[in-house]
Amino acid sequence: MTSLLPHRRALFAALAVAALVLAILLAMHRPVMCECGTIKLWHGVVQSSENSQHITDWYSPSHLIHGLLFYFFAHILWRRLRLFGGVPTRWALPIAIGFEGFWEVLENTPFIINRYREVTVSWGYAGDSIVNSMSDIGWMTLGFLLASRLPAWASVALGVGLELFTLAMIRDNLTLNVLMLVWPVDAIVQWQAGA
């Protein structure tokens, strides 16, 4: 069975994709770091101007889950359906980083920033700092690498556990985040706001 993990050239490609995302975010004039002037390893206050500005926050588990999901989809596409026959499986991680990077760029556009403000509990959301965006790519990569080593049941358990944990801690998670962006539900916004 061939590995979905990259070899040296694919690893360089993964780093190049991450560097491209970094360059795009810089060209978009995203703040490099929190305007508070510090970089924290952890920031745990969701409703604050420092949310999505530091290395880790309550949304880091969502990005780790992205990696679990990207590995699952790569496994299905390459191994089960035998798609992309001419593309070696080792290119799965650079492609996953490309998808995550695309989201990081899209997430920091005025359209998505305003959408978060309009339909989620993230009323003061101003987008991510570059430090946070690059960290999010790192969390996704960690999830992808974990999924490559864990049995499928453990990846599922980890993803569900992280979803339930963040739901209990901050009344938000990847599932609700996607739902609220695509199809906002007023009752969920009220529940998330503690009403």
PLY file of the C-alpha trace (Angstrom):
ply
format ascii 1.0
element vertex 195
property float x
property float y
property float z
element edge 194
property int vertex1
property int vertex2
end_header
0.00 0.00 0.00
1.47 3.35 -1.00
1.82 6.15 1.51
-0.03 9.46 1.40
2.94 11.05 3.16
5.19 13.22 1.01
8.69 12.42 -0.10
11.36 15.15 -0.25
10.12 16.95 -3.41
6.52 16.87 -2.21
7.64 18.19 1.17
9.38 21.10 -0.55
6.19 21.64 -2.56
4.19 21.72 0.68
6.54 24.37 2.09
6.33 26.32 -1.19
2.52 26.28 -1.06
2.62 27.56 2.54
5.09 30.27 1.48
2.75 31.27 -1.35
-0.14 31.61 1.11
2.10 33.73 3.33
2.96 35.97 0.37
-0.71 36.35 -0.57
-1.68 37.26 3.00
1.12 39.83 3.09
-0.08 41.24 -0.24
-3.59 41.47 1.26
-2.07 43.65 4.01
-3.17 41.30 6.77
-1.54 42.16 10.10
1.48 39.98 10.72
0.69 39.63 14.41
-1.81 40.81 16.96
-2.11 44.58 17.10
-1.68 44.16 20.88
2.05 43.87 20.12
2.58 40.35 21.45
2.41 36.81 20.15
0.86 34.39 22.63
1.07 30.62 22.46
-2.60 30.49 23.58
-5.43 32.98 23.63
-8.67 31.61 25.02
-11.12 34.52 24.94
-13.37 34.09 21.91
-15.19 37.42 22.12
-12.12 39.63 22.07
-10.05 41.59 19.60
-7.21 39.09 20.14
-9.20 36.06 18.94
-7.64 34.52 15.81
-4.51 36.63 16.33
-2.18 34.26 18.17
-0.60 30.84 17.67
-3.44 28.79 19.16
-7.01 29.52 20.18
-10.31 27.71 20.51
-10.52 27.34 16.72
-7.21 25.48 16.39
-8.98 22.11 16.91
-11.15 22.90 13.87
-8.03 23.18 11.73
-6.68 19.92 13.12
-10.00 18.36 12.08
-9.50 19.85 8.59
-6.33 17.74 8.40
-8.16 14.60 9.50
-10.80 15.26 6.84
-8.30 16.07 4.10
-6.47 12.81 4.81
-9.78 10.92 4.67
-10.69 12.48 1.32
-7.20 11.84 -0.06
-7.47 8.23 1.09
-10.85 7.84 -0.64
-9.78 9.58 -3.85
-6.39 7.94 -4.25
-6.72 4.54 -2.65
-10.38 3.58 -2.90
-11.51 5.21 -6.14
-8.07 5.11 -7.73
-8.56 8.61 -9.09
-5.63 10.77 -10.09
-3.80 7.68 -11.39
-1.01 9.83 -12.83
-0.51 11.80 -9.61
1.47 9.95 -6.94
-0.20 9.79 -3.54
2.75 11.55 -1.93
1.39 14.84 -3.34
-1.68 14.60 -1.07
-0.18 16.75 1.72
0.86 19.67 -0.55
-2.62 19.57 -2.08
-4.20 19.57 1.40
-2.04 22.57 2.36
-3.24 24.24 -0.83
-6.87 23.75 0.20
-6.21 24.96 3.74
-4.26 27.93 2.39
-7.12 28.76 0.03
-9.47 28.84 3.03
-7.06 31.05 5.02
-6.96 33.54 2.14
-10.73 33.41 1.61
-11.40 33.69 5.34
-9.51 36.98 5.39
-11.43 38.63 2.56
-13.96 41.35 3.39
-16.78 39.08 2.18
-16.10 36.29 4.71
-15.11 38.68 7.52
-18.42 40.52 7.09
-20.30 37.23 6.81
-18.89 36.10 10.17
-19.91 39.43 11.71
-23.43 39.23 10.28
-24.44 35.64 11.01
-22.25 34.24 13.80
-21.36 35.13 17.37
-18.08 36.57 16.06
-19.51 40.09 15.89
-16.17 41.84 16.22
-14.23 39.46 13.98
-11.57 41.29 11.95
-9.90 38.32 10.27
-6.80 36.40 11.26
-3.30 37.66 11.80
-0.71 36.06 9.55
0.77 34.31 12.59
-2.64 32.74 13.25
-3.25 31.81 9.60
0.12 30.08 9.30
-0.48 28.35 12.62
-3.85 27.15 11.30
-2.04 25.60 8.34
0.31 23.94 10.84
-2.64 22.53 12.82
-4.16 21.16 9.61
-0.82 19.54 8.74
-0.67 17.97 12.20
-4.17 16.57 11.73
-3.20 15.15 8.33
-0.06 13.52 9.77
-1.98 12.13 12.76
-4.60 10.63 10.45
-1.80 8.98 8.45
-0.63 7.17 11.60
-3.85 6.51 13.51
-6.36 3.80 12.77
-9.51 5.21 11.14
-11.59 4.73 14.29
-9.08 6.77 16.32
-9.18 9.63 13.79
-12.98 9.64 13.94
-12.92 9.53 17.75
-10.40 12.38 17.85
-12.48 14.53 15.47
-15.74 13.89 17.33
-14.04 14.44 20.68
-12.59 17.78 19.58
-15.98 18.87 18.19
-17.75 17.99 21.45
-15.01 19.56 23.59
-15.08 22.93 21.78
-18.89 22.84 21.72
-18.92 22.41 25.50
-16.21 25.02 26.11
-17.20 27.84 23.73
-20.55 26.81 22.21
-18.91 26.66 18.80
-17.05 24.15 16.65
-16.29 23.35 13.02
-19.76 21.95 12.35
-21.57 25.01 13.71
-19.09 27.34 12.05
-19.81 25.86 8.61
-23.55 25.70 9.25
-23.74 29.32 10.35
-21.74 30.57 7.37
-23.86 28.65 4.87
-27.30 28.60 6.50
-27.56 30.83 9.60
-29.97 29.75 12.32
-31.11 32.49 14.71
-31.72 30.03 17.55
-28.08 28.87 17.35
-26.77 32.46 17.45
-28.91 33.14 20.52
-27.73 29.94 22.21
-24.09 30.72 21.39
-24.51 34.21 22.83
-25.81 32.69 26.05
-29.34 34.02 25.59
0 1
1 2
2 3
3 4
4 5
5 6
6 7
7 8
8 9
9 10
10 11
11 12
12 13
13 14
14 15
15 16
16 17
17 18
18 19
19 20
20 21
21 22
22 23
23 24
24 25
25 26
26 27
27 28
28 29
29 30
30 31
31 32
32 33
33 34
34 35
35 36
36 37
37 38
38 39
39 40
40 41
41 42
42 43
43 44
44 45
45 46
46 47
47 48
48 49
49 50
50 51
51 52
52 53
53 54
54 55
55 56
56 57
57 58
58 59
59 60
60 61
61 62
62 63
63 64
64 65
65 66
66 67
67 68
68 69
69 70
70 71
71 72
72 73
73 74
74 75
75 76
76 77
77 78
78 79
79 80
80 81
81 82
82 83
83 84
84 85
85 86
86 87
87 88
88 89
89 90
90 91
91 92
92 93
93 94
94 95
95 96
96 97
97 98
98 99
99 100
100 101
101 102
102 103
103 104
104 105
105 106
106 107
107 108
108 109
109 110
110 111
111 112
112 113
113 114
114 115
115 116
116 117
117 118
118 119
119 120
120 121
121 122
122 123
123 124
124 125
125 126
126 127
127 128
128 129
129 130
130 131
131 132
132 133
133 134
134 135
135 136
136 137
137 138
138 139
139 140
140 141
141 142
142 143
143 144
144 145
145 146
146 147
147 148
148 149
149 150
150 151
151 152
152 153
153 154
154 155
155 156
156 157
157 158
158 159
159 160
160 161
161 162
162 163
163 164
164 165
165 166
166 167
167 168
168 169
169 170
170 171
171 172
172 173
173 174
174 175
175 176
176 177
177 178
178 179
179 180
180 181
181 182
182 183
183 184
184 185
185 186
186 187
187 188
188 189
189 190
190 191
191 192
192 193
193 194
